[in-house]
Amino acid sequence: MNDTFDPGAGAPLDDYRAALARGLLPIREVARQTGVNPVTLRAWERRYGLIVPRRTPKGHRLYSPAQVGQIREVLAWLERGVAVGQVKSLLGDGLPPPGDESSPWREQRRQLLDAIGRLAERTLDDSFNHAMALYPPATLCRQLLLPLLDELQLRWRSQTGARAEQVFFLSWLRSKLGARLYHNNRLHSGAPLLLLNLSELPMEAGLWLCAWLASNAECPVEVFDWPLPAPELALAIERLQPHGVLLYSSQALGPAQLQLLQQNLGRPRLLCGPAASIHRDALLETDDLHLAEDPLEALRYLQDRGLLGNIRG
């Protein structure tokens, strides 16, 4: 893949500062602008020859504005279900994407479902790590994790052994995403986004997906996995000083939870999950409360309000 800004893509640059002055961008800035983390950018380059940057004598990658545009074009193809290994030949062509039968997502969901059914943690972990290295979090959430959760919910309603499978997967998901949050929180500074489980369920997968997406958008996060009564939530806000509060529930809310939502917490508030659809009419007029049906809609709202970094999924 040639660099249209400078035809010597991949060649070393003698002067790092001069390169920056010419408009070339370091990998961290490219990640911030596009939402594709450096690990994924390196994997695209190494495995598929996608977006090959210039290099400094010390090996630092520098990308041109044209290459940043190409990265966004890659994301557009991925969102349409094209496998990352097929994207290189499509860049700039405007060709229609291959049919759904060539989409990587169906096979990846099948592999994850099989690993979950066998309670095979290592296989599940390896499959997810492979996907996470190649795709940005928002793309993974939209194309892999949310459809996977929908399939699992249907399966868990009637399948023998569903409870064991459910506990296994949700425990793995919380552990996996929690480790990511722990690592990212030590890279970010400033007031956190507070996320609260508003349902009676012991673990809300959607809450952790919201936290993971926010964390990957350069935002420190604090997750409270159990509901809190209003006085305790006020105390947590006083101590944490979050810049916003995201409340999640996949269930209909009771009177006490609805009353909590109608209280002014002194911070922008966002209700996410199926509860936002269930109670939309009753909550539309609540001051400073916004509604999002899923983690991706929540991510867009938080970005549009300037409550996260500038990363886009």
PEUR-V389161 format. One record per helix or strand of 3 or more residues. SS is the DSSP state (2 for helix, 1 for strand). FROM is the first residue (numbers start at 1). TO is the last residue. If there is no record, write none. Layout:
# PEUR-V389161
ss:from:to
SS:FROM:TO
SS:FROM:TO
This chain:
# PEUR-V389161
ss:from:to
2:16:21
2:27:34
2:38:48
1:54:56
1:61:63
2:65:79
2:84:90
2:100:102
2:104:117
2:121:134
2:137:156
2:162:185
1:193:197
2:205:216
1:221:224
2:230:240
1:244:248
2:255:261
1:268:272
2:274:278
2:280:283
1:289:292
2:295:304
